[in-house]
Amino acid sequence: MDSIREKIYKGISDPSRGLDYLLSRFNAECCKFLCAVRRNRFQCGRNLRVRNKFDISGPGRVVLGDNILVEGGPFKINSLYTFGENAEIHIGSNTYLNGIRVSCSEGVRIGKWCIFADTRIMDTDQHSVLPNRWSTDVPVESKPVIIEDNVWVGLATVIIKGVQIGRNSVIAAGAVVTRDVPPNCVVGGNPARILKTFSNEEIEAAEAFFRKREKK
């Protein structure tokens, strides 16, 4: 994503873009203020931008990296919810959120440079799958979710508890991810399965891009 200096230059050359940036930064400050009033355990890095509704709630800890962009729309609400004090959601720098909804009981960790469309991530069943699920004595399963760097998660997707998605991979629209996804591939379907594996040339092109960005 662009540096602050690049954004200022673009804002001067294109006033409408500059106004959009300022509004997104103002919304981010409002979000941080609301979290402070609610006493949410919320922490974020530099240059958070929020263009639509961004709901952070629950007693757990939420940590965002630098240069996070929260997009959305009337039917794309971004929501990060923790169920307990020990629950933690971490989202890496330069990640784009466009309708993500996270329900976290234990831990959800998202890497850097990820892209999320309208997706649901759950590290817990929320209710027992056993027939006597109404009983308070029945345990509810939860397992951490890990999404590595540069993962693109498409529209109307679901990622369930215990899943790890490898670096550079793509989750196709409508996929339901029930098991681990290896790095450098495209998966789709219900349950999700591998549709394509990236070539060494494609992987190296991505790695070269990130090496170049890290030097800036």
C-alpha positions as MATLAB code, in Angstrom:
seq = 'MDSIREKIYKGISDPSRGLDYLLSRFNAECCKFLCAVRRNRFQCGRNLRVRNKFDISGPGRVVLGDNILVEGGPFKINSLYTFGENAEIHIGSNTYLNGIRVSCSEGVRIGKWCIFADTRIMDTDQHSVLPNRWSTDVPVESKPVIIEDNVWVGLATVIIKGVQIGRNSVIAAGAVVTRDVPPNCVVGGNPARILKTFSNEEIEAAEAFFRKREKK';
ca = [
       0.000    0.000    0.000;
       1.102    3.590   -0.546;
       3.192    5.440    2.031;
       1.806    8.515    3.803;
       3.956   10.765    1.575;
       2.564    9.121   -1.571;
      -0.995    9.550   -0.287;
      -0.431   13.261    0.384;
       0.944   13.763   -3.123;
      -2.017   11.926   -4.675;
      -4.417   13.925   -2.505;
      -2.983   17.216   -3.784;
      -3.134   16.091   -7.412;
      -6.632   14.590   -6.991;
      -8.707   16.462   -4.322;
     -11.543   13.915   -4.323;
      -9.083   11.172   -3.478;
      -7.577   13.344   -0.765;
     -11.007   13.952    0.765;
     -11.731   10.227    0.706;
      -8.473    9.557    2.558;
      -9.195   12.209    5.198;
     -12.719   10.867    5.780;
     -11.429    7.320    6.153;
      -8.847    8.490    8.700;
     -11.520   10.448   10.594;
     -13.728    7.346   10.719;
     -10.779    5.365   12.038;
     -10.258    7.854   14.858;
     -13.976    7.644   15.699;
     -13.669    3.848   15.801;
     -10.692    4.042   18.172;
     -12.530    6.533   20.384;
     -15.587    4.281   20.572;
     -13.391    1.315   21.501;
     -11.817    3.406   24.265;
     -15.245    4.397   25.609;
     -16.347    0.753   25.583;
     -13.018   -0.244   27.136;
     -12.393   -2.721   24.357;
      -8.926   -4.243   24.361;
      -8.141   -2.801   20.953;
      -4.757   -1.865   19.532;
      -3.878   -0.731   16.005;
      -0.825    0.430   14.110;
      -0.326    3.461   11.890;
      -2.674    4.684    9.187;
      -5.857    2.741    9.911;
      -8.543    3.739    7.384;
     -12.238    2.962    7.763;
     -14.720    3.632    4.959;
     -17.742    1.811    6.341;
     -19.120    0.290    9.526;
     -16.438   -1.463   11.579;
     -17.673   -3.203   14.719;
     -15.214   -4.391   17.362;
     -16.818   -5.984   20.404;
     -16.333   -8.556   23.129;
     -13.963   -8.893   26.089;
     -11.004  -10.313   24.136;
      -8.000   -8.623   22.511;
      -7.943   -7.255   18.956;
      -4.652   -6.155   17.377;
      -4.324   -4.572   13.919;
      -1.085   -3.853   12.079;
      -0.160   -0.811    9.986;
      -2.033    0.404    6.893;
      -5.227   -1.591    7.397;
      -8.044   -0.555    5.044;
     -11.627   -1.352    6.109;
     -14.022   -1.116    3.183;
     -17.576   -2.473    3.032;
     -21.033   -1.336    2.015;
     -24.721   -1.630    2.978;
     -24.505   -5.430    3.024;
     -20.821   -5.763    3.914;
     -20.285   -5.040    7.596;
     -16.836   -5.736    9.023;
     -17.121   -7.279   12.492;
     -14.493   -8.609   14.902;
     -16.096  -10.313   17.900;
     -14.407  -12.086   20.806;
     -16.289  -14.407   23.158;
     -13.930  -14.383   26.152;
     -11.076  -12.493   27.776;
      -8.506  -15.010   26.483;
      -9.667  -14.710   22.858;
      -7.284  -12.853   20.527;
      -7.659  -11.593   16.947;
      -4.487  -10.439   15.167;
      -4.532   -8.931   11.663;
      -1.247   -8.148    9.917;
      -0.195   -4.946    8.179;
      -1.398   -3.903    4.708;
      -4.470   -6.123    4.870;
      -7.732   -5.174    3.120;
     -11.054   -5.952    4.834;
     -14.209   -5.791    2.727;
     -16.952   -7.566    4.662;
     -15.022   -9.857    7.012;
     -16.799  -11.202   10.091;
     -14.738  -12.963   12.738;
     -16.145  -14.888   15.701;
     -13.282  -15.744   18.044;
     -13.319  -17.883   21.169;
      -9.626  -18.788   21.258;
      -7.485  -17.251   18.511;
      -7.629  -15.990   14.921;
      -4.332  -14.844   13.412;
      -4.209  -13.246    9.949;
      -0.944  -12.384    8.220;
       0.200   -9.370    6.212;
      -0.983   -8.325    2.742;
      -4.201  -10.351    2.872;
      -7.430   -9.538    1.005;
     -10.844  -10.407    2.408;
     -14.181  -10.079    0.649;
     -17.464  -10.973    2.382;
     -16.266  -13.913    4.479;
     -17.008  -15.563    7.812;
     -14.220  -16.900   10.055;
     -15.082  -18.926   13.160;
     -12.655  -20.645   15.515;
     -15.545  -22.169   17.459;
     -18.713  -24.154   16.796;
     -20.537  -21.659   19.073;
     -22.979  -24.482   19.915;
     -22.297  -28.153   20.557;
     -22.928  -30.443   17.584;
     -24.262  -33.116   19.970;
     -28.046  -33.658   20.205;
     -28.184  -32.401   23.810;
     -26.642  -29.064   22.765;
     -29.078  -27.139   24.990;
     -27.409  -28.496   28.107;
     -24.875  -26.147   29.726;
     -22.715  -29.184   30.585;
     -21.970  -30.037   26.953;
     -18.560  -28.702   25.798;
     -18.273  -26.503   22.711;
     -15.217  -27.110   20.525;
     -12.849  -24.331   19.531;
      -9.485  -24.390   17.729;
      -7.327  -21.472   16.492;
      -7.459  -20.315   12.865;
      -4.229  -19.214   11.161;
      -4.125  -17.407    7.813;
      -0.620  -16.711    6.537;
       0.674  -13.753    4.481;
      -0.735  -12.723    1.088;
      -3.893  -14.838    1.175;
      -6.925  -13.753   -0.847;
     -10.299  -14.908    0.515;
     -13.161  -14.442   -1.930;
     -16.851  -13.609   -1.686;
     -19.312  -15.643    0.449;
     -16.679  -17.912    1.970;
     -16.577  -19.714    5.314;
     -13.456  -20.716    7.248;
     -14.086  -22.935   10.263;
     -12.168  -23.812   13.416;
      -8.698  -25.341   13.364;
      -7.877  -24.361    9.776;
      -4.483  -23.078    8.625;
      -4.219  -21.420    5.198;
      -0.758  -21.220    3.659;
       1.031  -18.204    2.210;
      -0.056  -16.848   -1.211;
      -3.109  -19.096   -1.452;
      -6.544  -18.093   -2.781;
      -9.928  -19.171   -1.416;
     -12.425  -19.033   -4.297;
     -15.864  -17.459   -3.938;
     -18.389  -19.632   -2.135;
     -15.809  -22.014   -0.675;
     -16.230  -23.685    2.711;
     -12.795  -24.388    4.179;
     -12.901  -27.299    6.618;
      -9.258  -28.419    6.519;
      -5.772  -26.956    6.101;
      -4.862  -25.301    2.797;
      -1.218  -25.603    1.653;
       0.741  -22.547    0.473;
       0.661  -21.332   -3.141;
      -2.592  -22.802   -4.399;
      -6.220  -22.006   -5.238;
      -9.014  -23.898   -3.479;
     -12.756  -23.872   -4.046;
     -15.955  -25.800   -3.416;
     -17.754  -27.249   -0.410;
     -15.717  -28.701    1.165;
     -12.847  -26.752   -0.400;
     -10.351  -28.704   -2.516;
      -7.271  -27.723   -4.506;
      -8.089  -26.390   -7.983;
      -4.677  -25.049   -8.971;
      -1.087  -24.882   -7.719;
       1.014  -21.835   -8.599;
       4.183  -22.256  -10.640;
       7.627  -21.387   -9.299;
       7.683  -18.351  -11.612;
       4.363  -17.078  -10.219;
       5.542  -17.556   -6.642;
       8.849  -15.803   -7.294;
       7.066  -12.826   -8.877;
       5.045  -12.393   -5.683;
       8.094  -12.729   -3.445;
       9.997  -10.176   -5.559;
       7.136   -7.696   -5.085;
       7.274   -8.046   -1.311;
      11.053   -7.742   -1.208;
      10.736   -4.497   -3.162;
       8.028   -3.142   -0.841;
      10.039   -3.955    2.269;
      12.921   -1.812    1.007;
      10.702    1.298    0.872;
];
